[in-house]
Amino acid sequence: MKVSIGGYRSRLTSDVYTKYMNRKYGYLDWYDQEYTRFENLLEKFEDGLQWVYNHTINIILDKFTGQRIKVRIDRYDTWSMDHTLAPIILPMLKQLKESKHGAPFVEDKDVPKELKSTSAEPKENEWDTDSNHFKRWDWVMDEMIWAFEQKNRDHWHDDYYGPWIVNDDATILGGEFESVDRKGIESHQKRMSNGFKLFGKYYEGLWD
């Protein structure tokens, strides 16, 4: 597999007037100001410069909008596609959790009782998000991250096996495990599967 994804392309913009006004009056705090003659002229200059950009350079840039994406898939990438994708998805989820600026709607049935909207503090207004809104998304992201961390562990089952004991009566490779926590394995797998289910359900909520 070889993947190359570039950044989003942008158009050329003229912002000399906007930058000047932000420096003088504060960021976006100048719309109700009484402008000076120089500021009016600077605004017209910016509009004119933007017109030039739009009818020259931006005409070319508009033909190449979007990201540059090149993907090559080898046959062995799909032998175990779930394992192939796991080391790619995991760091993306971790970075998203650190950089996110919002949270999608998460259904109460997908989170523990203490994080449900019914367990949140009373809202001041009906249209407000409840106090657990962002906590629910953090919990979902943590479960997705945990699931993919386990997928990247080839031998997570080993956590539930006791020491290997060699004896003459064993039928498996001359030995046997002292103990096997089968309920632990089942619980571990169930949590992993739920993390993958959440990943699919909230896939369109994976944005920054």
HUGI-V395324 format. One record per residue. N is the residue number from 1. RES is the residue in one letter. PHI is phi in whole degrees, -180 to 180 (none if undefined). OMEGA is omega in radians with two decimals (none if undefined). BURIAL is + if it has 9 or more other C-alpha atoms within 8 Angstrom, else -. Layout:
n=(N | N)
res=(RES | RES)
phi=(PHI | PHI)
omega=(OMEGA | OMEGA)
burial=(BURIAL | BURIAL)
This chain:
n=(1 | 2 | 3 | 4 | 5 | 6 | 7 | 8 | 9 | 10 | 11 | 12 | 13 | 14 | 15 | 16 | 17 | 18 | 19 | 20 | 21 | 22 | 23 | 24 | 25 | 26 | 27 | 28 | 29 | 30 | 31 | 32 | 33 | 34 | 35 | 36 | 37 | 38 | 39 | 40 | 41 | 42 | 43 | 44 | 45 | 46 | 47 | 48 | 49 | 50 | 51 | 52 | 53 | 54 | 55 | 56 | 57 | 58 | 59 | 60 | 61 | 62 | 63 | 64 | 65 | 66 | 67 | 68 | 69 | 70 | 71 | 72 | 73 | 74 | 75 | 76 | 77 | 78 | 79 | 80 | 81 | 82 | 83 | 84 | 85 | 86 | 87 | 88 | 89 | 90 | 91 | 92 | 93 | 94 | 95 | 96 | 97 | 98 | 99 | 100 | 101 | 102 | 103 | 104 | 105 | 106 | 107 | 108 | 109 | 110 | 111 | 112 | 113 | 114 | 115 | 116 | 117 | 118 | 119 | 120 | 121 | 122 | 123 | 124 | 125 | 126 | 127 | 128 | 129 | 130 | 131 | 132 | 133 | 134 | 135 | 136 | 137 | 138 | 139 | 140 | 141 | 142 | 143 | 144 | 145 | 146 | 147 | 148 | 149 | 150 | 151 | 152 | 153 | 154 | 155 | 156 | 157 | 158 | 159 | 160 | 161 | 162 | 163 | 164 | 165 | 166 | 167 | 168 | 169 | 170 | 171 | 172 | 173 | 174 | 175 | 176 | 177 | 178 | 179 | 180 | 181 | 182 | 183 | 184 | 185 | 186 | 187 | 188 | 189 | 190 | 191 | 192 | 193 | 194 | 195 | 196 | 197 | 198 | 199 | 200 | 201 | 202 | 203 | 204 | 205 | 206 | 207 | 208)
res=(M | K | V | S | I | G | G | Y | R | S | R | L | T | S | D | V | Y | T | K | Y | M | N | R | K | Y | G | Y | L | D | W | Y | D | Q | E | Y | T | R | F | E | N | L | L | E | K | F | E | D | G | L | Q | W | V | Y | N | H | T | I | N | I | I | L | D | K | F | T | G | Q | R | I | K | V | R | I | D | R | Y | D | T | W | S | M | D | H | T | L | A | P | I | I | L | P | M | L | K | Q | L | K | E | S | K | H | G | A | P | F | V | E | D | K | D | V | P | K | E | L | K | S | T | S | A | E | P | K | E | N | E | W | D | T | D | S | N | H | F | K | R | W | D | W | V | M | D | E | M | I | W | A | F | E | Q | K | N | R | D | H | W | H | D | D | Y | Y | G | P | W | I | V | N | D | D | A | T | I | L | G | G | E | F | E | S | V | D | R | K | G | I | E | S | H | Q | K | R | M | S | N | G | F | K | L | F | G | K | Y | Y | E | G | L | W | D)
phi=(none | -142 | -126 | -131 | -126 | -85 | -76 | -71 | -84 | -129 | -92 | -77 | -126 | -101 | -135 | -64 | -69 | -62 | -64 | -62 | -67 | -65 | -67 | -79 | -112 | 104 | -60 | 58 | -106 | -117 | -70 | -99 | -78 | -92 | -75 | -82 | -62 | -61 | -66 | -65 | -67 | -66 | -66 | -66 | -64 | -61 | -62 | -67 | -65 | -65 | -61 | -63 | -58 | -64 | -102 | -131 | -65 | -68 | -62 | -74 | -63 | -65 | -79 | -126 | -74 | 91 | -89 | -86 | -126 | -130 | -130 | -120 | -109 | -91 | -61 | -71 | -66 | -104 | -63 | -136 | -60 | -64 | -76 | -65 | -80 | -55 | -71 | -89 | -68 | -57 | -66 | -68 | -64 | -65 | -67 | -61 | -62 | -75 | -108 | -61 | -120 | -159 | -152 | -77 | -73 | -115 | -69 | -58 | -67 | -95 | -129 | -62 | -56 | -69 | -105 | -67 | -63 | -71 | -100 | -82 | -68 | -58 | -83 | -72 | -127 | -61 | -83 | -72 | -77 | -75 | -68 | -102 | -55 | -77 | -65 | -63 | -68 | -61 | -65 | -62 | -64 | -62 | -68 | -65 | -61 | -60 | -61 | -75 | -63 | -68 | -65 | -81 | -96 | -70 | -130 | -66 | -60 | -59 | -62 | -112 | -108 | -75 | -63 | -83 | -112 | -90 | -154 | -74 | -91 | -68 | -104 | -114 | 51 | 76 | -170 | -157 | -79 | -63 | -157 | -136 | -88 | -70 | -67 | -65 | -62 | -63 | -66 | -61 | -64 | -63 | -68 | -60 | -61 | -67 | -62 | -69 | -65 | -64 | -60 | -69 | -66 | -107 | -56 | -77 | -96 | -85 | -139 | -111)
omega=(3.02 | -3.07 | 3.08 | -3.13 | -3.13 | 3.12 | 3.11 | 3.11 | -3.12 | 3.11 | 3.11 | -3.12 | 3.09 | -3.10 | -3.13 | 3.13 | -3.12 | 3.13 | 3.14 | -3.10 | 3.11 | 3.12 | -3.04 | -3.01 | -3.06 | -3.03 | 3.08 | 3.12 | -3.01 | -3.06 | -3.11 | -3.13 | 3.01 | -2.96 | 3.06 | 3.14 | 3.12 | -3.12 | 3.08 | 3.11 | -3.14 | 3.11 | 3.11 | 3.10 | 3.11 | 3.12 | 3.13 | 3.13 | 3.10 | 3.10 | 3.11 | 3.11 | -3.07 | -3.07 | 3.09 | -3.04 | -3.08 | 3.06 | 3.12 | -3.12 | -3.11 | 3.13 | -3.10 | -3.14 | 3.13 | -3.12 | 2.97 | -3.08 | 3.06 | -3.12 | 3.04 | -3.13 | 3.05 | -3.08 | -3.11 | 3.12 | -3.10 | 3.05 | 3.01 | -3.02 | 3.12 | 3.10 | -3.14 | -3.08 | -3.04 | -3.12 | 3.06 | -3.09 | -3.04 | -3.13 | 3.10 | 3.10 | -3.13 | 3.13 | 3.13 | -3.14 | -3.13 | -3.00 | -3.02 | 3.13 | -3.13 | -3.14 | 3.08 | 3.08 | 3.11 | -3.12 | -3.14 | -3.06 | -3.10 | -3.06 | 3.09 | -3.06 | -3.07 | -3.14 | -3.13 | 3.12 | 3.12 | 3.11 | -3.10 | 3.07 | 3.13 | -3.13 | 3.11 | 3.11 | -3.09 | -3.08 | 3.13 | 2.98 | -3.13 | -3.03 | 3.12 | -3.05 | -3.10 | 3.10 | 3.12 | 3.14 | 3.08 | 3.14 | 3.12 | 3.13 | 3.12 | 3.13 | 3.09 | 3.14 | 3.14 | -3.12 | -3.12 | 3.01 | 3.13 | 3.13 | 3.11 | 3.05 | -3.09 | -3.02 | -3.13 | 3.10 | -3.10 | 3.14 | -3.00 | 3.10 | 3.06 | -3.12 | 3.12 | -3.10 | 3.12 | 3.08 | -3.06 | -3.06 | -3.08 | -3.14 | -3.09 | 3.04 | 3.07 | 3.13 | 3.13 | 3.09 | -3.14 | -3.14 | 3.08 | 3.13 | -3.07 | 3.08 | 3.09 | 3.10 | -3.13 | 3.14 | 3.12 | -3.13 | 3.14 | 3.12 | 3.08 | -3.12 | 3.11 | 3.09 | 3.11 | 3.09 | 3.10 | 3.11 | 3.12 | -3.09 | -3.07 | -3.13 | -3.11 | 3.04 | -3.12 | 3.14 | -3.14 | none)
burial=(- | - | - | - | - | - | - | - | - | - | - | - | - | + | - | - | + | - | - | - | + | + | - | - | + | + | - | - | - | + | - | - | - | - | - | - | - | - | + | + | - | + | + | - | + | + | + | - | + | + | - | - | + | + | - | - | + | + | + | - | + | - | - | - | + | - | + | - | - | - | - | - | - | - | - | - | + | - | - | - | - | - | + | + | - | + | + | - | + | + | - | - | + | + | - | + | + | - | - | + | - | - | + | - | - | - | - | + | - | - | + | - | - | - | + | + | + | - | + | + | - | - | + | - | - | - | - | - | - | + | + | + | + | + | + | + | + | + | + | + | + | - | + | + | + | + | + | + | + | + | + | + | - | - | - | - | - | - | - | + | + | - | - | - | - | - | - | - | - | + | - | - | - | + | + | + | + | + | - | - | - | - | - | - | + | - | - | - | - | - | + | + | + | - | + | + | - | + | + | - | - | - | - | - | - | - | - | -)
